[in-house]
Amino acid sequence: MAIGVLALLGFQLVDSAFIARLGTAPLAAQSFTFPLSFLIIGIQVGLGIAIAALISRALGAGEQARARRLGSLVLLAGAGAIALLALLLWAIQEPVFNSLGADAATRELIRGYWAPQLLAAWLGAALYFGYSLFRAYGDTRLPGKMMVVTSLVNLVLDPLLIFGVGPWSGLGLPGAAWATAIAFGCGLVVLARRLRHTDWLAREGLGAELRQSARPFVGIAAPAMVSQLMPPLAAMLAITVVAGLGEAQVAAWGLASRLETLSLMVVLAMTMSLPPWLGRCHGAGDWEQIRRLLRLALRVVLVWQLGLGVVIALAAPWVALVLSGTPEVRDALTMLIRFLLPSYALLGICMLVVSAGNALGWPLRAMLMSGARLFLFYLPCLWLGAQLGGLTGLAIGAAFGNLCAGLAAWQLLRRELGAAAQPAA
């Protein structure tokens, strides 16, 4: 899963790197779409968490037939929900991007990019739900391989569709979205063919299963989706703060956001692969195994993420040189990398605790922790830093907010695991 996440997030960073060659304005236009793209991702991840949790618990309890019915239900409902959301975001794009601070010229660039980007988001969500089903059954190899394949397809198509080939001048900014849509479409074809050869889906008894499982599914999915929707909301608020600093700063912030998700590849892989394992242990009542798994996971996150963050921070000028196209964007990106990347060690701990909470039957606590991370620690520190020190202050404030969130999440996990051990004692 780590290899797959690296490939998936790497091609998103490649998209931004190619777009940066078009100029600061197209890169800033793409950056304004990130919060709404994260909104779609947040809902699909929340649904994916519920998929993995319920199916893995059913498998842990030996309920094979129920797991098959759940697999069919969530694939159909998930694809429908994301399609409706994409249509809504297309309809309200003008007032939303205007409120985010995009000027008329930027909104015009966004308009040609937004439709293919929403199509790519829907295809990516459908693909993600399929990945969640495979992970629930313990197969992380196929999702990882497919992430690599779709990333390679996107990498080949990006320069062709953005810049063109021969006498054809290319599509510019929309070309990046079309490349992503084609790559995800190819992945869906392969995944559907593989699902046909499994015994993981059912056609009968779906209505009765829907009535039985709707409440527990919503009980997990609703807090998980709220937790996942908070980052897009926070991203919208953050980009309005950054927009007040200038267009180059917005472009640098967009690149830093891509680099953030790429640098968190191991954490993201663990948040996807660990919950099904935790769910099976939860279904079997094996809390000692759960504690061992979480202790190991937290150590891996802290050591890996801190080491990676320090290395990238030291190499910040060279990383910014590769990613950015203008000196002003490059200088701003260098500043953001130096302060933000090391702080992702504590952010990773918070992300892992929230993911584990959803798998272990603590969705409300996980939601509250996610909300505290963003609205109690991250955003206030970011805003205060920007007011006091411009871009440098903003970077320091965001890093301090991540530090506080990681410490709070660790304390929450200690308390909840201790409470879970009480009945056993």
N, C-alpha and C positions, 0 to 999 in steps of 0.2 A: 504493500500500500504506500510506503514512503516513496518508492521509485515512481509509482503511478501519480502520486500527488505532486512530486517534483516535476514530472512531465506536464501535468495539467496546469499547474501554476506557472511553470516555465513558459508555456506558450502564451499565457496571458501577459507575462512580462515582455515576451517577444513582440506581441501585438503593440504594446505601448512603445517599445523601442523603435519599431518600424514607423509608427505614427509620428514619433518625435522627429523623424527625418522629413516629415511633411511641413513642420514648423511648429511654433509655440501655440498658435491658435487652434489647430486640430487636436493637439494634445490636451489643451485646456478643455476643449469641447468634450473629449472623451472622459476627462476627469469629472466633469459635471454629471455624467451618467452613472458613475460608480455607485452613489448611494442607492439609486433605484435598482441597479443590477444586483446590489447586495440585498435589497428587499426581496427580490425573487429568490435569490440563493438562500436567504434566511428562512423563507417559508418551505422551500424544498428540503432544506436540512432538517427543519423541525418535523416535517412529515417522515423523512428518512429515519430520524431517531426513533419515532414511534413504530415504524415498520420493523426496524432491527430489534427493538426492545420486546414488542409483543411476540414476534415470530420466534426469537431466540428463547424467550421464556416458555412458549408453547413446546418448543423442541426439548428444552431442559426438563419439562414435565412429562414428556413422552406423548404429546398430543399432535401427532403427525398430520392427521386429517384437518384439524383446525388450522395448523400452520399453512397448509395449502390454500385453504379458503381465505385466510388473511392475506396471503401473497397476491391473490387475484384482486381482492377488494382494494388494496392500497395502490396497486399499479393503476387501476382505472380511476380511482378518486383523485390520486395525486396529479395525474396528467390533466384531468379536467380542471382542477383547482388552479394550476399554474397557467393554463390557457386563458381562463377568465381574468386572472390577474394581469397577464400580458395585454389583453384587450383594454383593460381599465387604464393601465399605464400609458398606452398609446393615446387614449382619449384625453387624458389630463396633462399631457406633456408640456403644453405651452405655459399654463400657470405655474406648474411645478418648477420648471427650469428658470422661469422668470423670478420666482421667489428665492431660488438658490443663488441668484446674483449673476446669471448668464445674460450678457447683453444681446442686442438684436442680431449682430453678426455671428455670435457664438451659437445662438438658438437656431439660426439658419443652417449652420454646420451640423448641429445635433439632429435636425429634422431628417436629413438624408441618411443618417447613421442609425436612427432609433428603431425603425421598422425591422431591418435585418437583424439588429442586435436583440430585439425582443423574440424574433423567431429562433435565433441561436439559443437564447435563454430557455425557451420552452423545450427545444430539443435536448439541451443539456440537462434540464430537470428530469425529463422522461428517462434519459440515460442514467441519471443519478439514482432514480427509484429502482431501476434494474440492478445497479451496483449494490444498493442496500439489501435487496433480496438475496443476492449471492453472498454478501457478507454475513447475513443472518444465518445462512447455512454453513458458514465456516470457510467459504471459498473467497479468499482475497486475491488469489493469483489472477483470475480472469479480469476483475475490475482494474487491477494494477496494469496488466498487459494492455487492456483497452485504452486506458488513460495515455499510455505511451504511444499507442498507434494513432489515436485521434490527435495527439500533440504533434506527431510527425507530419500527419496530413495537413494540419493547420500551418505548420512551419513552411511546408512546400508551397502552399497556396497563398500565404500572406504577401510575399513580395510580388507575386504574379498579379493578384487582384488589386493590391494597393497601388503599385507603380506601373503595372502593365508589362507587356512583352512585345518587342518589335515595334510596329507602328501604332499599336493600341496603347493609349496613355494610362489605362487602369481606372479604377473606381475611386481612388483616394481613400478617405476615411471610411466610407461604407464597405470598401473591400475587405477590411479587417473583420467586420461582422459577418460578411458572406463566407469568408474562409472558415470562421468558427462554425457557422451553421452547417456547411458541407461536411466538416470533420465530424461533428456530432451526429449528423445524419448517417454517415458511414458506420459510426460506432453503434447506433441503434439497430441497423440492419444485422450486424454481426451478433449483437446481444440477443435479438429476437430469435435468430436461428439457433443459438445455444439453448435458450429457454425451452424451445420446442422439444429438446432431447432430455429434459429433466422431468421430474415428477413433483414439482414445487408449486404448481398452480391447480386450481379446481374450477369446474364450471357449475357444479351443483351445490345447493345449500348456501348460496351467497346471501340471500335475503335474511335467512335466520341468523347467519353469522354476523351480518351487519347489525341486526337488533341486539345481539348478545355482546358484541365487541365495541359498539359505537362509544359507549360511556368510558371504558378503560382506554380506548384509543384517543379520545378527546382529552381524557385526563392526563395523558402523556404528551400528546401532540400540541395541545393548546399552550401549556406553559413553555414547552420547547420552542414553539413558533414565536411566542412572545419574546423569549430569550434571544432567538435568532433575529427577530425584527428590531430589537433594540440597537444592535450595531449599525444597521442602515440609517435609523433615525439619528443616532449619534454622529454618523458620518455626514449626514445632511447638515447638522448643526455645526460640525467641525469645519466643513468646507465653506460655510458662510463666514466663519471667523477667518479662514485662510484667504477667502476672496477679498477681504478688506486689505490684505497685504499686497495684492497685485497679481497680474496674470501669470507671471513667471513662477510665483510662489504656488499658485494653484496647479500649474503643470508639474512642478517638483513634488507637490503633495500627492498628486495622482501616481507618479512614478514610485514614490515612497510607499504608497498603499499596495502597489503591485509587489514591491520588494518585500514588504512585510509578510504577505501571504506565502511568498516563495520561501522566505527564511524560516517560516513556521511549518515547513513540510512534514517534519517528523511528528510534531505535535498534532497536526491535522490528521496524519495517518493513524496515530494512536487514538484520536477521538472517534475515528471511524471503525477501527479494527478491535479496540478494547471493549466497547459496550456490548457487542454480542456475546463475548466471553463472560463478561460480568453478568449479563442477563441470564445465561445458562447457570452460572453459579448461584445467582439469586433464586432461580426457579428450583434449584436443588437444595437451597438453604445452606450452602457452603460459605459461610462468612469468613472463615480463616483463609481460604483461598483468595477471596476478594481482597482482604487486607494485604496479603502478600503481593498480589498483582498491582495494587495501587501504590504500595511502597516502592516497588521496582520502577513503575511508570514515572513516578514523581522524580526519582533520582535521575533517570534517563533524561527527562525533560530539562531538569535544572542544569546538569552537566553539559549536555549537548548544546542547548540553546544559548547558554552563557558563553561557552567557547566559540560557537559560530558567530554570535553577536560581536564579540571582541575582535575577531579576525576581520569581519566585514567592516567594522567601524574603523579599524586601522587602515584598511584598503579603500576607504570611502572616496577619495579623489579619483581613483582609477575606476571604481564601480560607476561613479557619476559620469565619468568621461565616456564610458561605453553606452550608458543608457540615455543621456541627454544630448540635445542637438545645439544648444546655445550656451554661452558662458554664464549668463544670469541664472538659467535653470540649473546648470551644473553646480554652481556655488551653493544655491539653496538646497539642492538635493544632498550635497556633501554634508551640510550642517545637520539636516534631518537624520541622515544615516548615523552620524557619530553619536547622537544622543539616544535615538530610538532603538537601534538594533540590540544593544546589550540588555535593554529593559524587557525584551520579549521573553527572557527566561522566566520572569515572574508572570508575565501575561500567559505564557504557556501553561503554568501551573493552574491559573484560574480557568483556562479553557478546559483542561483535563478534569478538574473538579466538577465543572458544570456538566460536561459530557457524562461523567460517571454518575452524577446525581440523577440524571434522566434514566439511566439504565438500572439504577438500584431502587427506584420507587420514591425518589425525592424530587419530583419535577418542580414543585412550587419553590422549594429551597434553591434549586438550581436557577430558576427564573429570577428570584430575588438577588442571588449572587451576581448574576449577569447584569441586572439593573444597577446594582451598587457599583460594579466595576466601571460602568460607563457614566452614570449620572451622579454618582457620589464622589468618585475618584478621578476618572479620566477627563471628562469634559470641563469640570470646574478648574482643574489644574491647567488644562490646555488653554482655556480662556484667560485665566489670570496671568499665565506666562506670556501670552500674546499681548496683553495689555501692558505688561511691565517691560517686556524685552523684545517685542516684534517676533520675527521668525525664530531667533535663538531662544527666546523665552518660551515660545510655543513648544519647541522641541523638548526643552527641559521639563516643562510642565507635563507634557504627555508621558514622558519617561517616568516621572515621579508618580503619576496616576497609575501606570502599570505596576510599579513597585508596590504601592499600597494595596492594589487589587489582589496581587498574588499572595501577599501576606494574609489578607482577610480570607481568601479562599482556603488557604492551608489550615487556618484555625477552624473554619467551618467543617472541613473534612475530618479533622481530628475529633471534633465534637460529635459529628454524626456517626462515625465508626464506633466511637466509644458507646454511644447510645444503642447502636445495633447489637453490641456485644452484651448488653445488660441482660436480655432474656436468656442468653446462653449460660450466663453466670448463675 
